[in-house]
Amino acid sequence: MPVSPEPTVVGVALPIPQPWGGHVQRLRILYGEDRAQHIPTHITLLPPTPLDREDVAALVDHLREVGRRHDPFEVILRGTGTFRPVSDVVFIQVAQGVSSCEQLERHIRSGPVERGLDFPYHPHVTVAHDVPGPVLDRAFADLAGFSCTFRAESFRLYSHNGDGVWRAAEDF
């Protein structure tokens, strides 16, 4: 990832492959989340984290090492869940691959970007976030029967420069 003199915001995630990733992203937009057009469908492993320029290279090195230590694994996404009333979020549940996601998240967050979390880590795929209650209810019902399976063979570093457009930087 090119290094700029300004701090950047990074995130690390498991991308959800097509056709499911695009399908969920289109639904998020239809549910009224305009910002979703700039957020690829994913399972978060490191939430948005501001980094200084000199820390980016160390993070990339760390992610390469984490990637070498972890084998691919099967992920099954099935059904919906919510974080309400704590947070206005509806998500697709990770039905298989939870422990692998937890291990990856813990190892990624233990490196040069060691940081706390606002909430305990819970792997999921966001479907609707900060939209009116009836929209959250509709999203919850619409995707209750959703199911897909894929092999997680890599995780991805994303970044944005403050414009909210997440750009893929590198896969590990």
BAMARVEX-511009 format. One record per residue: x, y, z of N, C-alpha, C, O in turn. Coordinates in Angstrom, 1 decimal. Example, Ala and Ser with C-alpha at 12.3 -4.5 7.8 and 13.67 -1.06 7.14 Angstrom:
! BAMARVEX-511009
DOMI    n.c1    n.c2    n.c3   ca.c1   ca.c2   ca.c3    c.c1    c.c2    c.c3    o.c1    o.c2    o.c3
DOMI    13.2    -5.7     7.8    12.3    -4.5     7.8    13.2    -3.3     7.8    14.2    -3.3     8.5
DOMI    12.8    -2.2     7.1    13.7    -1.1     7.1    12.9     0.0     7.9    13.4     1.1     8.0
! end
This chain:
! BAMARVEX-511009
DOMI    n.c1    n.c2    n.c3   ca.c1   ca.c2   ca.c3    c.c1    c.c2    c.c3    o.c1    o.c2    o.c3
DOMI     0.9    -1.2     0.0     0.0     0.0     0.0     0.9     1.2     0.0     1.8     1.3     0.8
DOMI     0.7     2.2    -0.9     1.5     3.4    -0.9     1.3     4.2     0.4     0.3     4.2     1.0
DOMI     2.4     4.8     0.8     2.4     5.5     2.0     2.3     7.0     1.7     3.0     7.5     0.9
DOMI     1.4     7.7     2.4     1.2     9.1     2.2     1.6     9.8     3.5     1.7     9.2     4.5
DOMI     1.9    11.1     3.4     2.3    11.9     4.6     1.1    12.1     5.6     1.4    12.4     6.7
DOMI    -0.1    11.9     5.2    -1.2    12.1     6.0    -1.6    10.8     6.7    -1.4     9.7     6.1
DOMI    -2.2    10.9     7.9    -2.7     9.6     8.5    -3.8     9.0     7.6    -4.5     9.8     6.9
DOMI    -3.9     7.8     7.7    -4.9     7.1     6.9    -5.8     6.2     7.8    -5.3     5.9     9.0
DOMI    -6.9     5.8     7.4    -7.8     4.9     8.2    -7.7     3.5     7.5    -7.9     3.4     6.3
DOMI    -7.4     2.5     8.3    -7.3     1.2     7.7    -8.3     0.3     8.4    -8.8     0.6     9.5
DOMI    -8.7    -0.8     7.8    -9.5    -1.9     8.3    -9.1    -3.2     7.7    -8.6    -3.2     6.5
DOMI    -9.3    -4.3     8.4    -9.0    -5.6     7.8   -10.2    -6.4     7.9   -10.9    -6.4     8.9
DOMI   -10.5    -7.2     6.8   -11.7    -7.9     6.8   -11.6    -9.1     5.9   -10.7    -9.2     5.0
DOMI   -12.5   -10.1     6.1   -12.7   -11.2     5.1   -13.7   -10.7     4.1   -14.9   -10.4     4.5
DOMI   -13.4   -10.5     2.9   -14.4   -10.1     1.9   -15.3   -11.3     1.6   -15.0   -12.4     1.6
DOMI   -16.6   -10.9     1.4   -17.6   -11.9     1.0   -17.6   -12.0    -0.5   -17.9   -11.0    -1.2
DOMI   -17.4   -13.2    -1.0   -17.2   -13.3    -2.5   -18.6   -13.1    -3.2   -19.7   -13.2    -2.6
DOMI   -18.4   -12.9    -4.5   -19.6   -12.8    -5.4   -20.2   -14.2    -5.6   -19.5   -15.2    -5.6
DOMI   -21.5   -14.3    -5.8   -22.4   -13.2    -6.0   -23.0   -12.7    -4.7   -23.7   -11.7    -4.7
DOMI   -22.7   -13.3    -3.5   -23.3   -12.9    -2.3   -22.9   -11.5    -1.8   -23.7   -10.8    -1.3
DOMI   -21.6   -11.2    -2.0   -21.2    -9.9    -1.5   -21.9    -8.7    -2.2   -22.4    -7.8    -1.6
DOMI   -22.0    -8.8    -3.5   -22.8    -7.8    -4.3   -24.2    -7.8    -3.9   -24.8    -6.7    -3.8
DOMI   -24.8    -8.9    -3.7   -26.2    -9.0    -3.3   -26.5    -8.3    -2.0   -27.4    -7.5    -1.9
DOMI   -25.7    -8.6    -1.0   -25.9    -7.9     0.3   -25.6    -6.4     0.2   -26.3    -5.7     0.8
DOMI   -24.6    -6.1    -0.5   -24.3    -4.6    -0.7   -25.4    -3.9    -1.3   -25.8    -2.8    -0.9
DOMI   -26.0    -4.5    -2.4   -27.2    -3.8    -3.0   -28.4    -3.7    -2.0   -29.1    -2.7    -2.0
DOMI   -28.6    -4.7    -1.2   -29.7    -4.7    -0.2   -29.4    -3.6     0.8   -30.3    -2.8     1.2
DOMI   -28.1    -3.4     1.3   -27.8    -2.4     2.2   -28.2    -1.0     1.6   -28.7    -0.1     2.3
DOMI   -27.9    -0.8     0.4   -28.2     0.5    -0.3   -29.7     0.6    -0.4   -30.2     1.7    -0.1
DOMI   -30.4    -0.4    -0.7   -31.9    -0.3    -0.8   -32.5    -0.1     0.6   -33.5     0.6     0.7
DOMI   -31.8    -0.5     1.6   -32.4    -0.3     3.0   -32.1     1.2     3.4   -32.4     1.6     4.6
DOMI   -31.4     1.9     2.6   -31.2     3.4     2.9   -29.8     3.7     3.4   -29.6     4.8     3.9
DOMI   -28.9     2.8     3.3   -27.5     3.1     3.7   -26.7     3.5     2.5   -26.0     2.7     1.9
DOMI   -26.7     4.8     2.2   -26.0     5.3     1.0   -24.5     5.0     1.1   -23.8     4.7     0.1
DOMI   -23.9     5.1     2.3   -22.5     4.8     2.5   -22.1     3.4     2.1   -20.9     3.1     1.9
DOMI   -23.1     2.5     2.1   -22.8     1.1     1.7   -22.3     0.9     0.3   -21.6    -0.1     0.0
DOMI   -22.5     1.9    -0.6   -22.0     1.8    -1.9   -20.4     1.9    -1.9   -19.8     1.5    -2.9
DOMI   -19.9     2.3    -0.8   -18.4     2.4    -0.7   -17.8     1.5     0.3   -16.7     1.5     0.7
DOMI   -18.7     0.5     0.8   -18.2    -0.5     1.8   -18.4    -1.9     1.2   -19.6    -2.3     1.2
DOMI   -17.4    -2.5     0.8   -17.5    -3.9     0.3   -18.1    -4.8     1.4   -17.8    -4.6     2.6
DOMI   -18.9    -5.8     1.1   -19.5    -6.7     2.0   -18.4    -7.5     2.7   -17.5    -8.1     1.9
DOMI   -18.4    -7.6     4.0   -17.2    -8.2     4.7   -17.6    -8.7     6.1   -18.7    -8.4     6.6
DOMI   -16.6    -9.5     6.6   -16.6    -9.8     8.1   -15.4    -9.0     8.6   -14.3    -9.3     8.2
DOMI   -15.6    -8.1     9.5   -14.6    -7.3    10.1   -13.6    -8.1    10.9   -14.0    -9.0    11.7
DOMI   -12.3    -7.9    10.7   -11.3    -8.5    11.6   -10.5    -7.4    12.3   -10.0    -7.7    13.4
DOMI   -10.4    -6.2    11.8    -9.9    -5.0    12.5   -10.8    -3.9    12.1   -10.9    -3.5    10.9
DOMI   -11.5    -3.3    13.0   -12.4    -2.2    12.7   -11.6    -0.9    12.2   -10.4    -0.9    12.4
DOMI   -12.3     0.1    11.6   -11.6     1.3    11.2   -10.6     1.8    12.2   -11.0     2.1    13.4
DOMI    -9.4     2.0    11.8    -8.3     2.3    12.8    -7.4     3.4    12.1    -6.8     3.1    11.1
DOMI    -7.3     4.6    12.7    -6.4     5.6    12.1    -5.0     5.2    12.4    -4.6     4.7    13.4
DOMI    -4.1     5.3    11.3    -2.7     5.0    11.4    -1.9     6.1    10.9    -2.2     6.7     9.9
DOMI    -0.7     6.4    11.6     0.3     7.3    11.0     1.0     6.6     9.9     1.1     5.4     9.9
DOMI     1.6     7.4     9.1     2.3     6.9     7.9     3.3     5.8     8.2     3.4     4.8     7.5
DOMI     4.1     6.0     9.3     5.2     5.1     9.6     4.7     3.8    10.1     5.4     2.8    10.2
DOMI     3.4     3.7    10.5     2.9     2.5    11.1     2.3     1.6    10.0     2.1     0.4    10.3
DOMI     2.1     2.1     8.8     1.4     1.3     7.7     2.3     0.1     7.3     1.9    -1.0     7.2
DOMI     3.6     0.4     7.1     4.5    -0.7     6.7     4.6    -1.8     7.7     4.7    -3.0     7.4
DOMI     4.7    -1.4     9.0     4.7    -2.4    10.1     3.4    -3.2    10.1     3.5    -4.4    10.3
DOMI     2.3    -2.6     9.9     1.0    -3.3     9.8     1.0    -4.3     8.6     0.7    -5.5     8.8
DOMI     1.5    -3.9     7.5     1.5    -4.8     6.3     2.4    -6.0     6.6     2.1    -7.1     6.3
DOMI     3.6    -5.8     7.2     4.5    -6.9     7.6     3.8    -7.8     8.5     3.9    -9.0     8.4
DOMI     3.1    -7.2     9.5     2.4    -8.0    10.5     1.3    -8.9     9.9     1.2   -10.1    10.2
DOMI     0.6    -8.3     9.0    -0.5    -9.0     8.3     0.0   -10.1     7.4    -0.6   -11.2     7.3
DOMI     1.2    -9.9     6.8     1.8   -11.0     6.0     2.1   -12.2     6.9     1.9   -13.3     6.5
DOMI     2.7   -11.9     8.1     3.0   -13.0     9.0     1.8   -13.7     9.5     1.7   -14.9     9.6
DOMI     0.7   -12.9     9.9    -0.5   -13.5    10.3    -1.1   -14.4     9.2    -1.5   -15.5     9.5
DOMI    -1.1   -13.9     8.0    -1.6   -14.7     6.8    -0.8   -16.0     6.7    -1.4   -17.0     6.3
DOMI     0.5   -16.0     6.9     1.3   -17.2     6.8     0.9   -18.3     7.9     1.1   -19.5     7.6
DOMI     0.5   -17.8     9.0     0.2   -18.7    10.2    -1.2   -19.3    10.2    -1.5   -20.1    11.0
DOMI    -2.0   -18.8     9.3    -3.4   -19.3     9.3    -3.8   -20.0     8.0    -3.5   -19.5     6.9
DOMI    -4.5   -21.1     8.1    -4.9   -21.9     7.0    -6.3   -21.4     6.5    -7.0   -20.8     7.3
DOMI    -6.6   -21.6     5.3    -8.0   -21.3     4.8    -9.0   -22.1     5.6    -8.7   -23.1     6.2
DOMI   -10.2   -21.6     5.6   -11.3   -22.3     6.4   -12.6   -22.0     5.7   -12.8   -21.1     4.9
DOMI   -13.6   -22.9     6.0   -14.9   -22.8     5.4   -15.8   -21.8     6.3   -15.7   -21.8     7.5
DOMI   -16.5   -21.0     5.6   -17.4   -20.1     6.3   -18.8   -20.4     5.8   -19.1   -20.5     4.6
DOMI   -19.8   -20.5     6.7   -21.2   -20.6     6.4   -21.8   -19.4     7.0   -21.8   -19.1     8.2
DOMI   -22.5   -18.6     6.1   -23.3   -17.5     6.6   -24.8   -18.0     6.6   -25.2   -18.5     5.5
DOMI   -25.5   -17.8     7.7   -26.9   -18.3     7.7   -27.8   -17.5     8.7   -27.4   -17.3     9.8
DOMI   -28.9   -17.0     8.2   -29.9   -16.3     9.0   -29.4   -15.0     9.5   -28.3   -14.5     9.2
DOMI   -30.3   -14.3    10.2   -30.0   -13.0    10.7   -29.9   -12.9    12.2   -30.4   -13.8    12.9
DOMI   -29.3   -11.8    12.7   -29.2   -11.5    14.1   -29.2   -10.0    14.2   -29.2    -9.3    13.2
DOMI   -29.2    -9.5    15.4   -29.2    -8.1    15.7   -28.5    -7.7    16.9   -28.4    -8.6    17.8
DOMI   -27.9    -6.5    17.0   -27.3    -6.0    18.2   -28.2    -5.1    19.0   -27.8    -4.5    20.0
DOMI   -29.5    -4.9    18.5   -30.4    -4.1    19.2   -30.8    -4.7    20.6   -30.8    -5.9    20.7
DOMI   -30.9    -3.9    21.6   -31.1    -2.5    21.6   -29.7    -1.7    21.8   -29.7    -0.5    21.9
DOMI   -28.6    -2.5    22.0   -27.3    -1.8    22.2   -26.9    -1.0    21.0   -26.4     0.1    21.2
DOMI   -27.1    -1.5    19.8   -26.7    -0.9    18.6   -27.7    -1.2    17.5   -28.1    -2.3    17.4
DOMI   -28.0    -0.2    16.7   -29.0    -0.4    15.6   -28.4    -1.1    14.4   -28.1    -0.4    13.4
DOMI   -28.2    -2.4    14.5   -27.5    -3.2    13.5   -28.3    -4.5    13.3   -28.6    -5.1    14.3
DOMI   -28.5    -4.8    12.1   -29.0    -6.2    11.7   -27.9    -6.8    10.9   -27.3    -6.1    10.0
DOMI   -27.6    -8.1    11.1   -26.5    -8.7    10.4   -26.9   -10.2    10.0   -27.9   -10.7    10.5
DOMI   -26.1   -10.7     9.1   -26.1   -12.1     8.8   -25.2   -12.8     9.7   -24.0   -12.4     9.9
DOMI   -25.6   -13.9    10.3   -24.8   -14.6    11.2   -23.7   -15.5    10.6   -24.0   -16.1     9.5
DOMI   -22.6   -15.6    11.2   -21.5   -16.6    10.8   -21.9   -17.8    11.6   -21.8   -17.9    12.8
DOMI   -22.4   -18.8    10.8   -22.8   -20.1    11.4   -21.6   -21.1    11.5   -21.7   -22.0    12.4
DOMI   -20.6   -21.0    10.6   -19.4   -21.8    10.7   -18.3   -20.9    10.4   -18.3   -20.1     9.4
DOMI   -17.2   -21.1    11.1   -16.0   -20.3    10.9   -15.8   -19.2    12.0   -14.9   -18.4    11.9
DOMI   -16.6   -19.3    13.0   -16.6   -18.3    14.1   -15.2   -18.4    14.8   -14.6   -17.3    14.9
DOMI   -14.8   -19.5    15.2   -13.5   -19.6    15.9   -12.3   -19.2    15.1   -11.4   -18.6    15.6
DOMI   -12.3   -19.5    13.8   -11.3   -19.1    12.9   -11.2   -17.6    12.7   -10.2   -17.0    12.7
DOMI   -12.4   -17.0    12.6   -12.5   -15.5    12.6   -12.0   -14.9    13.9   -11.2   -13.9    13.9
DOMI   -12.3   -15.5    15.0   -11.9   -15.0    16.3   -10.4   -15.1    16.4    -9.8   -14.1    16.9
DOMI    -9.8   -16.2    16.0    -8.3   -16.3    16.1    -7.6   -15.3    15.2    -6.7   -14.7    15.6
DOMI    -8.2   -15.1    13.9    -7.6   -14.1    13.0    -7.7   -12.7    13.6    -6.7   -12.0    13.7
DOMI    -8.8   -12.4    14.1    -9.1   -11.1    14.7    -8.1   -10.8    15.8    -7.4    -9.8    15.9
DOMI    -7.9   -11.8    16.7    -7.1   -11.6    17.9    -5.6   -11.5    17.4    -4.9   -10.7    18.0
DOMI    -5.2   -12.3    16.4    -3.8   -12.2    16.0    -3.5   -10.9    15.2    -2.5   -10.3    15.4
DOMI    -4.5   -10.5    14.4    -4.3    -9.2    13.7    -4.2    -8.0    14.7    -3.4    -7.1    14.5
DOMI    -5.1    -8.0    15.7    -5.2    -6.9    16.6    -4.0    -6.9    17.6    -3.9    -6.0    18.4
DOMI    -3.2    -8.0    17.7    -2.1    -8.1    18.6    -0.8    -7.5    18.1     0.1    -7.4    18.9
DOMI    -0.8    -7.0    16.9     0.4    -6.5    16.3     0.6    -5.0    16.5     0.2    -4.5    17.6
DOMI     1.1    -4.3    15.5     1.4    -2.9    15.6     0.1    -2.0    15.8     0.3    -0.8    16.1
DOMI    -1.0    -2.6    15.6    -2.3    -1.8    15.8    -3.0    -2.4    17.0    -4.3    -2.4    17.0
DOMI    -2.3    -2.9    18.0    -3.0    -3.4    19.2    -3.9    -2.3    19.7    -3.4    -1.2    20.0
DOMI    -5.1    -2.6    19.9    -6.1    -1.6    20.3    -7.3    -2.3    21.0    -7.5    -3.5    20.8
DOMI    -8.0    -1.6    21.8    -9.2    -2.1    22.4   -10.4    -2.0    21.4   -10.3    -1.5    20.4
DOMI   -11.5    -2.6    21.8   -12.7    -2.6    21.0   -13.8    -2.0    21.8   -13.8    -2.1    23.1
DOMI   -14.8    -1.3    21.1   -15.9    -0.8    21.8   -16.9    -1.8    22.3   -17.6    -1.6    23.3
DOMI   -16.9    -3.0    21.6   -17.8    -4.1    22.0   -17.0    -5.4    21.9   -16.0    -5.4    21.1
DOMI   -17.4    -6.5    22.5   -16.7    -7.7    22.3   -16.8    -8.2    20.9   -17.8    -7.9    20.2
DOMI   -15.7    -8.8    20.4   -15.7    -9.2    19.0   -16.8   -10.3    18.7   -16.9   -11.3    19.4
DOMI   -17.6   -10.1    17.7   -18.6   -11.0    17.2   -18.6   -11.0    15.7   -19.2   -10.1    15.1
DOMI   -18.0   -12.0    15.1   -18.0   -12.0    13.6   -19.4   -12.0    13.0   -20.2   -12.8    13.4
DOMI   -19.6   -11.2    12.0   -20.9   -11.1    11.4   -20.8   -10.3    10.1   -19.7    -9.7     9.8
DOMI   -21.9   -10.3     9.3   -21.9    -9.5     8.1   -23.0    -8.4     8.2   -24.2    -8.8     8.3
DOMI   -22.7    -7.2     8.3   -23.7    -6.2     8.5   -24.6    -6.1     7.3   -24.2    -6.1     6.1
DOMI   -25.9    -5.9     7.6   -27.0    -5.8     6.5   -27.6    -4.4     6.6   -27.9    -3.9     5.5
DOMI   -27.8    -3.9     7.8   -28.5    -2.6     8.0   -27.9    -2.0     9.2   -27.7    -2.7    10.2
DOMI   -27.6    -0.7     9.2   -26.9    -0.1    10.3   -27.4     1.4    10.4   -27.4     2.1     9.4
DOMI   -27.9     1.8    11.6   -28.3     3.1    11.8   -29.4     3.6    10.8   -29.3     4.7    10.3
DOMI   -30.4     2.7    10.6   -31.5     3.1     9.8   -32.8     3.0    10.7   -32.7     2.4    11.7
DOMI   -33.9     3.5    10.3   -35.1     3.4    11.1   -35.5     2.0    11.5   -35.2     1.1    10.8
DOMI   -36.1     1.9    12.7   -36.5     0.6    13.2   -37.3    -0.3    12.3   -37.0    -1.5    12.2
DOMI   -38.3     0.2    11.6   -39.0    -0.6    10.6   -38.1    -1.2     9.5   -38.4    -2.3     9.0
DOMI   -37.1    -0.4     9.1   -36.2    -0.9     8.1   -35.3    -2.0     8.6   -35.1    -3.0     8.0
DOMI   -34.9    -1.8     9.9   -34.1    -2.9    10.5   -35.0    -4.2    10.6   -34.5    -5.3    10.4
DOMI   -36.2    -4.0    11.0   -37.1    -5.2    11.1   -37.3    -5.9     9.7   -37.2    -7.1     9.6
DOMI   -37.4    -5.0     8.7   -37.6    -5.6     7.3   -36.3    -6.4     6.9   -36.4    -7.5     6.3
DOMI   -35.1    -5.8     7.1   -33.9    -6.4     6.8   -33.7    -7.7     7.5   -33.3    -8.8     7.0
DOMI   -34.1    -7.7     8.8   -34.0    -8.9     9.6   -34.9   -10.1     9.0   -34.5   -11.2     8.9
DOMI   -36.1    -9.7     8.6   -37.0   -10.7     8.0   -36.6   -11.1     6.6   -36.7   -12.3     6.3
DOMI   -36.2   -10.1     5.8   -35.8   -10.4     4.4   -34.7   -11.4     4.3   -34.7   -12.3     3.4
DOMI   -33.8   -11.4     5.2   -32.6   -12.2     5.1   -32.6   -13.4     6.1   -31.6   -14.1     6.2
DOMI   -33.7   -13.6     6.8   -33.8   -14.7     7.7   -33.4   -16.1     7.1   -32.9   -16.9     7.8
DOMI   -33.8   -16.2     5.9   -33.5   -17.5     5.2   -32.2   -17.5     4.3   -32.0   -18.5     3.6
DOMI   -31.4   -16.4     4.4   -30.2   -16.3     3.7   -29.2   -17.4     4.1   -29.1   -17.7     5.3
DOMI   -28.5   -18.0     3.1   -27.5   -19.0     3.5   -26.5   -19.0     2.3   -26.9   -19.0     1.1
DOMI   -25.2   -19.0     2.6   -24.2   -19.3     1.6   -23.0   -19.9     2.3   -22.8   -19.8     3.5
DOMI   -22.1   -20.5     1.5   -20.9   -21.2     2.0   -19.8   -20.8     1.0   -19.9   -20.7    -0.2
DOMI   -18.6   -20.4     1.6   -17.5   -20.1     0.8   -16.2   -20.5     1.6   -16.3   -20.6     2.9
DOMI   -15.1   -20.6     0.9   -13.8   -20.9     1.6   -13.1   -19.5     1.7   -12.8   -18.9     0.7
DOMI   -12.8   -19.2     2.9   -12.0   -18.0     3.2   -10.5   -18.3     3.1    -9.9   -19.0     3.9
DOMI   -10.0   -17.9     1.9    -8.6   -18.2     1.6    -7.6   -17.0     1.9    -6.4   -17.2     1.9
DOMI    -8.2   -15.9     2.1    -7.4   -14.7     2.4    -8.2   -13.7     3.1    -9.4   -13.7     3.1
DOMI    -7.5   -12.7     3.7    -8.2   -11.6     4.3    -7.6   -10.3     3.6    -6.5   -10.4     3.0
DOMI    -8.2    -9.2     3.8    -7.9    -8.0     3.0    -7.7    -6.8     3.8    -8.4    -6.6     4.8
DOMI    -6.6    -6.0     3.5    -6.4    -4.7     4.1    -7.1    -3.7     3.2    -6.9    -3.6     2.0
DOMI    -8.0    -2.9     3.9    -8.7    -1.8     3.2    -8.2    -0.5     3.8    -7.7    -0.4     4.9
DOMI    -8.3     0.6     3.0    -8.0     1.9     3.6    -8.9     3.0     3.0    -9.4     2.8     1.9
DOMI    -9.0     4.1     3.7    -9.6     5.3     3.1    -8.9     6.5     3.6    -8.3     6.5     4.7
DOMI    -9.0     7.6     2.9    -8.3     8.8     3.2    -9.2     9.8     3.8    -8.9    11.0     3.7
DOMI   -10.3     9.4     4.5   -11.2    10.3     5.1   -12.4    10.6     4.3   -13.4    11.2     4.7
DOMI   -12.5    10.0     3.0   -13.6    10.2     2.2   -14.7     9.1     2.4   -15.8     9.2     1.8
DOMI   -14.4     8.1     3.2   -15.4     7.1     3.5   -15.4     6.0     2.4   -16.2     5.1     2.5
DOMI   -14.6     6.1     1.4   -14.6     5.1     0.3   -13.5     4.1     0.6   -12.3     4.4     0.6
DOMI   -13.9     2.9     1.0   -12.9     1.8     1.3   -12.3     1.2     0.1   -13.1     0.8    -0.8
DOMI   -11.0     1.3     0.0   -10.3     0.7    -1.2    -9.4    -0.5    -0.7    -8.8    -0.4     0.3
DOMI    -9.5    -1.5    -1.5    -8.7    -2.7    -1.2    -7.2    -2.3    -1.4    -6.9    -1.8    -2.5
DOMI    -6.4    -2.7    -0.5    -5.0    -2.4    -0.6    -4.2    -3.6    -0.9    -3.3    -3.6    -1.7
DOMI    -4.4    -4.7    -0.1    -3.6    -5.9    -0.3    -4.4    -7.1     0.3    -5.0    -6.9     1.3
DOMI    -4.2    -8.3    -0.3    -4.7    -9.5     0.3    -3.6   -10.3     0.9    -2.5   -10.3     0.5
DOMI    -3.9   -11.0     2.0    -2.9   -11.8     2.7    -3.5   -13.2     2.9    -2.8   -14.0     3.5
! end
